[in-house]
Amino acid sequence: MSKVNMTLLRSYLNRSLRKSITCRNLATQSVGGPNAENIEDIRDLRNIGIIAHIDAGKTTTTERILYYSGITKHLGDVDHGDTITDYMEEERNRGITITSAAVTYHWKKHRVNLIDTPGHVDFTIEVERALRVLDGAVTILDSSAGVEAQTVTVWRQATKHNIPSIIYLNKLDKMGSSVGLCLESIRQKLHTDPFLINFPYGIDQHKFKGLVDIVDMVKYEWDLAKSPDGRKFSILPLTEKDDGKFWEYAVKERTNLIGQLSDTDEKIADEVLLAKSMDEIKAEDVKKALRHATIKRQLTPVMCGSSLKNKGVQLLMNAVYDYLPSPNDREFPFLQYYGSDLCAYAFKTIHDRQKNPQTFFRIYSGSLNSGSDIHNINRDCKERVKSLSRILANDYSRVSVARPGDIVCVPGLQETRTGDTITSTKGLAKLNPILRQSEHKQHEEAEESHHDGSYDDNLNNEVVLAGLQVPSPVYFCSVEPPSLAYQNDLDMALACLQREDPSLKVEVNQETGQTILSGMGELHLEVIKHRILSEFKVDAYMGPLQIAYRETIKEPVTHSETLGSVIGGKKQHATVALTVQPSKQLDNRKVISYDPHSQEDFMTSFKFRKTYKSAIENGIKSALSYGPILNFPVINVGVVLHSVDLSWEASPNVAAAAASKCLHAALRKATLHLMEPIMKLEISTDEEYSSAVLHDLSSRRAMIEHVHQTPKDGTKIIQATVPLSELSHYSNSVRKITHGQTSLSMEFSHYEEMNEEEKNKAIEEVTGFPVNPSIFNSPQ
């Protein structure tokens, strides 16, 4: 078979297997046919995010990008609190990024939507929802530290969404910076193949002079005495005669890069075979092949620079266009359901006192027009788009229409929330039959699967875009207004903040009536408290931070429970039999299964499926949300439903209450265990303080996982897992031990069972008085 026919056959099979439509075709459809100008606009668009560990230089790099693109007239400085993207008062006071900020700029006739994300682990949800709508990313590393703890986390998030990335080695002017060590840490910790696109010279004399570009084989040199802002620089040819070792190293790296690209690109492979030397291979061909490999995540380009010293940022801006994908280069299988109709995803909401809620959308297909009506598929409601704006942090620029690939802001939407999918009314009419057909098909598959004891109540519907996966909070505290006169103001403030931040949970304790805030860490809740005061003028009192424990069991327990009641003069009863057992199932949607050997095949009853099934499952899930020990959620368990006996008049509420009561009784019969959150901790400190740090960690029940020393400057890196209850105000403590010569990061790792002594201490701390723990282990 000819090569052409084989290619056609392979293309056909791939399309059949994926059943997807590329964004390029849909973008063409959405703008009314193959119009060259519109297609070119979309190809020139980039949606990128800047992701990194805290203090790697994300915001400084963003400020330089805005300055060189002409958006701003001065170089913003994080330390001076005058940056564009860190516009919140809390961000400027603390010198860190708290919320992701979107900006739009133009560079060399193409448009870029850029999102600057936080680096602190407490605000990782901001990174998650930004990556959800981006096409590419710039991952920034501190060149003196390499890959750090939060770098691994954000890289993992980008990988999950299949986002290609450029890595930017920042702070090359800093003492201890090392390109070689950074590349090695990238290979070991990020598990990707990094390839230098440019490398610095002069840093061995502690004077970062410029960069050598191995693709174009030229030198870029900055003279800050003549151009302090770095806007002007020299471009010099790289020659063997004048540049000696730089030329040799550049040729070697270029040859390695082309050799690697020849494995993934047929055109480059052909040119390598035909060329007498690698010098004959054109830079443009190398860039095209590198772009192709980057988009497929086969290679990762690595750029170098120093944003604070205004060196290398323009080359990074060029690389964003050269190597990262446009919306045309991404494939989204869900778009096959929309055709040329509108499909947009709400990924962020902020509260503005003058403009009410501001909802940020990524447009995937069709067009969104100012003054049009939209339909929210998730909430099945219609809203009106009063106006559209492109974003520059907290400033807005009005536009009349948004097309595929655009990121825009819509003010005043009352119902739409983060994670919602919107479409046009006309498009929704087309989707409804598909939704019903998909639902019917998956119900049939679920009924077939009940014979093996499993059921997934989540309809994995490709039509509706996936929502955010919000991590479980690890801290909580009570919040109260200064007086009852401020209760409504506090409720409004919490509602606005919760709508902005999906990782903030607000609930009212049913026993005490207190309002409880749950968040991702100390800093997260501290920022919330200050925002309530500064933005909503409520001086709320927040109780002491408490640990969000979990409860579990270690052995299976079977129980049957009957609930009877009289409603409307009719006697109703429901009897539920179930087993609760230990399970390592991480997906909470699959906690409930059905006994495949049950004598009563109650699952096949049409009335059960239609009327009672979801009610009983909701009752079970509700019961798992608070356990018998301290009312914390019950995790690592599975529930097997054996039988359900319902009177003909029984309502779904009675069935749900019976299931909930049965599960609570089963949990009380079991031997209960308390679980505490364990944090992954990484500390960088001077060698002279490492022993004191390790000694302090040992007193905090820490498990030391790894201790190593960086060969460049001798810094000790300590990696450990520590119970969260031992880390209260730990950052202050470790800085006292090391006299401020340390940096640390931590993130949630897992929940772990507590021993009897620690369990008793936790019970006393939460309840406020000592409790005999034997009552929790009694079968009574």
N, C-alpha and C positions, 0 to 999 in steps of 0.2 A: 504494500500500500504506500502511496506517495506521502511525502512529508506534509504536503498541504492537506491531504485528506485526513491524515492522522491528527493534525492540528484542529481541523474542523470537528472531527469526532470527539476529541478531548474536550473542546469547548462546549459541544452539545451536552456531553455527559455531566460536566461541571454545572452547567445551567440547570439540568434536570435534578441533580442532587441537591443543590442549594436552594432552588426555587426562589431565587431572589432577583431583584432588579437593581441595577446599579444606580447610584445617585446621579450619575452623569446623564443617563437617559431620562430619568424623572425630572431633572432640572431643565432639560430641553423641553419636555412636555409642559412643564409648569409655566413657562414663559411664552407659550403660544407658538411652538414649532421651532425649527432649527434656525433661529436668528443668531447670526454670527456675533453680533455685538453683545447680546445677553449671555451667550455661552462664554465669551471671552471675559466678561465681568465675573462670572462664577469661577472660572479657572484662575483668575487673579486674586481671589478671596482666600484668606487664611483665618481659621479659628484656632487660636493657640492659647495655652495656659502656661504660666511660670510656676513650677513646683520645686520644692527643696526643703531641706532641714532648716530650722529656725536659725537666723543670722547668717545665712549663706549669701545674702545680697540680692534677694528677689526684688524687693521694692526699689532699691538703688538702681538695679538694672532697668526696671520698668521706667523709672524717672529719666534715665539717659535715653531710652528709646523714645519717649514722648518729646524730649528736648530735641533730639536729632531729627525727628520727623516733623518738627515745627509746631507741635501741639502746645508746648509750653515755651516760655521765653527765659526761664531760669532753671538751673539745676537744683531740683528738690533734694533735701537732705533729711534723712530719717532722724538724725540727732537734733536737728533744728525744728522738727515738727512741721515742715512746710511742704510735704509731699502731696501729690495729687491723689494717689490711690489709697493712702492711709488718711482718709478724710474725717473719720470719726474722732471725737474728742478722746475717747479711751485709747485709740491707736496712737495718737500723737503724744499723749501723756506717757504711755508705756514704751513707745518706740518699737512696737511689734504690730504685725498685721493680724487683725481679728476676724474680719469678714472679707470674702473675696470681692474684688472690685473689677468691673469691666470697663475697658476703654477701647476706642476705635481710632486708629491712626492710618495714614497713608505713607507708603514708602516705595519710591520708584514706580509710580503708576499702578500700584496694587494696594488693596485695602486689607487691613489686619484687625480682627477683633481679638483683643488680648485680655485675659483674665489673670490678675495677680492674686495668688492664693496664700493663705496663712501657712506657716511652718510649724506652729505649735500643735502638739498632739491633741490638746483640748478642743481644737477647732478643725479637726480632720474631716468633719462632715462638709465643710466648705470646699475642700479639695475634691471630695467625692462627687458633689453635685456639679462642680465646674467641669470635671473630666467627663461627666455624663454627656455633655453637649459639645465637647471640643473635638477637633480633628487631629491635632498634634500638640506636642508639649516641648518646653525647654526645661530641662532638669539642671538646676544650678548646684554645683559643688563648691565648697570652700576648699581651695587647692592645698591648704595646709592641713586639712582634716580628712579629705577624701569622702567616701560614702559613710554617712552617719545614720543613726537609728531611724530618724524620720524620713531620710532619703529612701531607705528600703521600703517603708510603709507607702509613701506616695508613688514609688515606682511600681509596687505591687498593685496599687489602685489603677495606675495607667495601663498596666498589663491586662488587668481584668477587663477593661473596656477596649483593649486592642489599639491603644493610642501610640503611634510612633513618636519617638522623641529624639531631640538633639541634646547632648550633654555639654554644658558650658562650665569650664573650669575657671572660677572667679578668684579674685584676690591674689593674683600671681605676684603682686608687689609685696605681699606679706612675708615676713620672715618664716622660714620653714615650709614654704610652698614647694610641692614636688609633683610634676606632671606624671612621672613614672609610677609613683606610689598611688596616685589617683587612678591611673589606668588599671593597675593591679587590683585595687579595691573594687573597681567597677566589674572586673571579670569575676572576682570571688563572691561579691555580695549581690550584684544585680544580675549575674548570669547572662551577660550579653557580650557581644564582640565589639569593643570600642575601637574606632579608627580615627587617628588625629587628622584633622583637615588643616589645621595650622598649629604651630608650636612657637613658644616664646624664645627670645634670645636676650641675653643680658642679665638674667636672674641669677646666674652663677656669680656675678659681681654685685648682687643685691641691688641691681638697677634694671628694672624691666623696661627695655628700650622699645621693643616692637615684636612683630609676629612674622613668621615665615609661612606662606600659603603653599602647601604641597600640591594642590590641584593646578593652580595657575603658575606655580613656580615663581613667585614674586615675594618681596619683603614689604611690609607695612611698618612705617616708622613714625612715631609721634614725638614732636618737640613741644612740650607743654610750655616752654618759655615763650614760644611764638604764638601758640594757640592753646591757652590754658583750659578751654572747655573741650579740647580734643576733636573739635569739628574738622579741623584741617590736619592732614597727615600726608606723608610722602609714600608713593608706590614706586619701588625700585626693582629692576629685574634681578633675579637670583642667578649668579654665574659661578662657574667652578673657579675662575681666576680670582674673583674678588671675595668670595664667601667661603671658600674652602670647606671646613667641616660642616657648616650649615647646609651647603649644597649637597654634600655626600649624604647627610642624614635625610634631607628632603627627598633625594632620589630614591634612597632605600625605602622610606615610608610610602612614597608614591608607587613604587613597584609592588610593595606588599598590598597596598589598597587595590591596585588594578588587578593583581593576581586573585584577590578575594572576590572582586566584582565579576571577574571572568567566569566564576563558578555559578553566578546567578543571572548573568546577562549574556545572551547569545551574541549580540552585536559587539560587545567588548571582547568576548572570547575570539570572534573572527578577526578583530583588529589585532589582537595579541599574536595570533598565528601569522598574520600577514606583515606585521611591522618588523623592521630590522632592530629597533630599540623602542623602549617604552616612551622615549621622548617624542616619538611620532604620534602618539595617541593624544588627540585633542582634549583640551580641558572641558569643552562643552559636552563631549561624549562621556567623559568621566562623571560629570555632574548629573547627566541624565541617568546613567546607570546607578549612581549613588542614591539619587532620589528614589528610583524604583526599589532598590534594596532597603532603603530607610522606611518607605511606606509599608513594605511587607514585613518590617521588623527583622530583617535578616542581618543588618548591620546598624551600628549606632554611631553617627558622626560626632566627633568631639571637637569643640571650639575652645579657644583660650582667650583670656583677657583680664582686665581689672576695671570693673564698672566705676568704682569710686575714683580711680585715677583717669577715667575717661579714655580708656584704651581697649579696643577690640569690640566695642558694642555695635558699631556700624557693620562689621563683618558678620556678627551674629544676626543682625537684621537681614542681611543678604541671605544668610543660610536658611532663615525661616522661609523665605520665598523659594529658594533653590531646592530644598530637601524635604520640607514638610508638606503634607497633602492639602489639596483644596477639597471642598465638599464633593467635587466630581470624582475624587479618587477613593472615596469611602463607599462601602456597600452596606445598606440597611435593609434586611429582608422584609421588615414590616411595611415598607413603602409600596409593596406590590398591591396592598389593599386600597391605596389611596389614589393611584393614578396621578392625574393633574390636580386633584383637590388638595385643599389645605391640610397639612399635618404639622403641628407645632407642639413643642414640649415646654412646659413651665418648670424652670429649674431653680428659680430664686424669687423671693419676695422680700421687699424692704418696706418699712413704714416711713412715710413722709407726712409731717403734720399739715402741710399745705396741699399736697396732692393725693393724700390718702395712700392706700397700698400701691406699690409699684411692682408689677410682675414682669420678670424677665423671661423671654421666650427664645428658643432656637427654632428657626423655621427649617423644616426638612423637605417639604414639597408644597406646591401651590404658591399662593401669595396672600399676605395679610394686609388689608387696606384700612386706612384710617376711616372711621365712620361705619365700618361693616359689623355684622353680627357674627359671633362665633359660638360654637357648641362645644361644651365640655363633656367629653365622652365618659370620664370617670364619674362625674357627679350628675350627668344627664340633665344639664341645665344650659340655658342660653344667656350670653352676656354681650354687651356692646362695647366695641373698641372706639373710645372717644378720640384718642390720638395715639400716634406712634413716635418713638424717639430712639435715636442711637445714643450710646452712653459714653460719658467721660467721667468715670468715678461717680460723683454726686451731682454732675451737671448733665444736661440733656440737649440733644439737637433734634428738632422735629423733622420727620420724614413722612411722606404720604403713603408709601407702600414698602413692604418687606418681602423679599423673595428668598428662594432656597439658599441656605447657608447663612442668612443674616441672623444676628443676635440683636434683639430690640427690646424695648421696655414699653409696657402698656399700663397707664395709670387707671386707678379707680375700679378694678375688677374686685367684686365682693366675694364671689364664691370660689374662684380658682385658687388652688394651693400648689405648693411645690410637688412635682411628680405627676401633675395632671396632663393629659393629652387633649388638645383641642383640634377641631376641624371646622369646616363650614357646614351650614345646615344642609346644603345640597349633598355634600360628601357624606354626612351622617346617614342620610336616607339610603345611600348605597351600602354603608357599613352595617346597618342593622341586620339585614338578612345573613351577612357573613358571621356576625357575632352570634346570632341565634343558631346557625348551622354549626359553628365551632363549638358552642356550648353543648348542643345536643350530642355531637360526636364524642366529646370528651366525657359526658355523663355515661354514654354507652361503654366507653373504654374503662371508666371507673367501676361500673357494675361488673364488667368482666374481671377486673383485677381484684374484686372483693373476695374471690374464691381463694386467693393466696394471702388473705388477711391484711391487705394494704389498701389505703385510699388516700388520695391527695385531693383536698377540697379546693385547691387553688387551680382555677382554669387558666392554664398557661396560654393566655391569649396574645398572639403576636400583634393583633391590631392595636391594642393599647400599649404604649411604651412603658417599660418597667419603671416602677417608682424607686425611691431611694432606699438603700439598706442602711438603717440608722442603728449604730452600735448601742448596746445596752448601757445606760448610765451607771456610773460607779459611785457617785456621791449624791446625797440628797440633804435637804434642810427645810425647815419650816419658814414661812414668810408671813408677816402680818403688817397691816397698815399702822401708822402712828395713832390713828383714832378711827372710829367707825365712819366719820365723815369722809375719809379718804378710801373707803373700801371699794367704791365703784371705780375710782381712778386707778387703784391698784389692779383690779380685775381687768380693766381695759389695757393697762400697760402689759400685764402678763399675756393677754390674748394677742396683742401685737407682737411681742417678743417671741411667743411660741410659733406664731405664723411665720416669722422671719427665720427662726432657728429650729429645724425639726429635731435636733438632738436635745432640746430643752423640753422636759416633760412637766406638766402642771396638773396636779390632781388634788382632790379634797379627801382627807382621811375620814372614812365613814364613822369611825369611833369618836375621834376628838374634834372633828369639824375644822381642823387646821388645813391650810393650803400648803402643799408640799411641792417644792421644786427639786427636780432631779437633773443632774448634768454630768458632763464628761470629766470634770476635775475641779480642783480648788480655784484655779484661775477662771475657768468658765463661769462658775457661780459668782465669783467676785466681780467679774465684768458685768454680769446681769444685774447685780445689786447696784453698781454705779450707774448703769444705764437707766434703771428705774428712777434714780434720783435726778440725773442730769437731763434726761430727755422727757420724762413724764412728771417731774417735780413731786415725786412721792418719796418721802424719807422712810422707806420700809425697814422694818426690823427683820433681820434674818437670823434664825437660830443657828446653833453650832452645826458644822458639817458632820454628817453621819455616813457610815459605809453602807452601800447597797449590797447586803448579803443575799444569798440564795439558799433554798432548802431542797433536800433530795431524800431518797430512800435507797436502801441497799438490798432489799429482798422483795419479791412480788407478794401482793396481798389481793385476795379476791373478796368481794363484798356485794351484797344485794340490799337494795333499799326501796321501800314503798312510800310514796307520798300521796295522801288523800286530802281533798278539800272540796268544799261546796261553793260553787260560783253560780250566781243567778238561779239558785234553787236546784241546780243539777250537781249530783255527786260525781266528782272526777278523781281518778286515781291513775298513778303511773308507777310501775315497778321496773327498776333498772338493775342489771347485774353486770359487773365489770371487774377487770383486774388491772391494777396499777403496778408497773414493774420497772426496774432500772433499765435505762436505755441511753445509748450514746448518740441518738438521733439529734443532729444539730439544727435541722429544719423544723421550727415550731409548727409549721403548717401540716406536718406529717406525724404529729404526736398520736393521733387517734387512728386506730385500726379496728377491723371487725373480725370476730371469731369465725374462721372458715368452717369449723366443725359444729357450729351451733345447730341444734335441732330445729329451732325456729328460724326460718329463712326470712326474718323480718326486713332485711335490707332490700328484698326484691319487691316489696309492697309499694305500689304506686303512691298510696296515701302517705306512707312513711317517708318516701323520698321527697315528696312535694311539700309536706306539711311539717314533719317533725325532725327530719335529719339535721338540718342546719341549727335548729333550736337546741337539740341535744348536744351537738358538738360545741355550740357557743356556751352552753352550761358547763361542759367539761373544761373548756379553755378558761372560763371565768373562775372556776374553782382552782385551777392551777396558778392563777395570778396572785394568790396569797395562801401561804402554807400555815400549818398549825403552830409552828414554834414561835415565830416573830412576825408573821403575816408578810414575809417576803415571797416572791415568786418561786414556784417549784420547778426545777429544771432537771434534765437528764433522766426523764421518766417517759414511759409510753403507756397508753391506756388502750386496753383491748375490751371492746364492748361485746358481751356475750348474748344478752337478750334485752328486749324492751317490751313490756306488757302494758298496753294503754287501753283505758276505757274508750268507748266510741266517742264520748263527749269531751275527752281530755283535750285541753288547749295546748298549743306549743309551749306556752309559759310554764304550765305544770310539768311537761316533759323535761324542759330545761332545768327547772328547779329540782326535780327528782334526780337527774344526772349529776347536778352540782352537789346535792346533799349526799349522794352515794359515794362520790369521789372523796369528799371531805371526810366521810366516815372511814373509808379505806385508808386514807393517809394517816388518820389518827390511830389506826390499828398497827401501822408499820413502825419500824424503828427509824426515827428521823435523824437526819444529819444536817448540820449547818455548813455552808460553803462560803468562803471569802474570796474576793477578787485578788488575783495575783498580777503584779505589774512587772513588765520587762524594763529593766533599768540599764542605762549606759552612762558611765562617768568617765570623763577625760580630765586628768590631773597630772601635775608634775610628779616625778618619781619619788621625791622626798616626802610627799604627802600620801602616797598610795597605801602604805602600811596602816596609817591612821584611818583612812577611808575604809579599808577592808575590815579593820577591827570594829569600826562603827557599824558596818553592814552586818557583821556576825551577831551583833547584839539585837539586830532587827529581824531575826529569823530569815536572813537572806540565803539563797542558794547561789553561790558564785559559779557562773558557767564558764567564763573565759577571762583571762587576764593576759594582755600582750602589750608590747612596747613598740611604738613607731620608731623605725630606724633613723628617720630624718632628724627628729628633735628630742627623742627619748620620752615623749609623753606616754603615760600609762593609760590604757583603755581597759576599764573594768566593766564587764557585762554580768548582770545578775538578775534573778527573779526575786521579788520581795512582796510580802503581803501588803496591800494598800493601807491597812490599819496601822502599819509601822512607819508610814511615810508622811505623816502629817507635818507640814512645814519643813520637810526634809531639805528642800533646796537651800533654805537659810542655814540649816545646821551644817550641811556639807561645805558651804562657803566659809563658815566660821572655822571649820577644821582645816581647810586648805588656804585660809587667808585670802579668799577670793580667787585663787588660782585654779579654777575648775569650771567645767561646763557639764551639764547633765541633761538627759532627756529620758522620758519614760512613757510607756504606752501600755494599755491593757493587754494581758496575755491570756489568762484563762481563770476559771473558778476552781478552787481546790478545797477538799474537805478539811475541816478544822479538827484539831484534837480536843479532847474533853475539857482541858484547862482553858484553852483559848475560846472554846464555845461558851463556857460558863461566864467568862469575862465579857464576851460580846452580848450575852443575854442581859447581864447586869447593866452594861453600858446603855443598851437600847431601852430597857424597861425602867431603869432608874433604881432598881432594888434587886437584891440577890434572890434567885429562884432556884429551888431544888431541881437540878437537871434530870433527876431520875424519872420525873413525871413525863418527860418527853420520850423516854425509852420504854415506857410501860405499854404492854399490849391492851391495857384497859382503856 
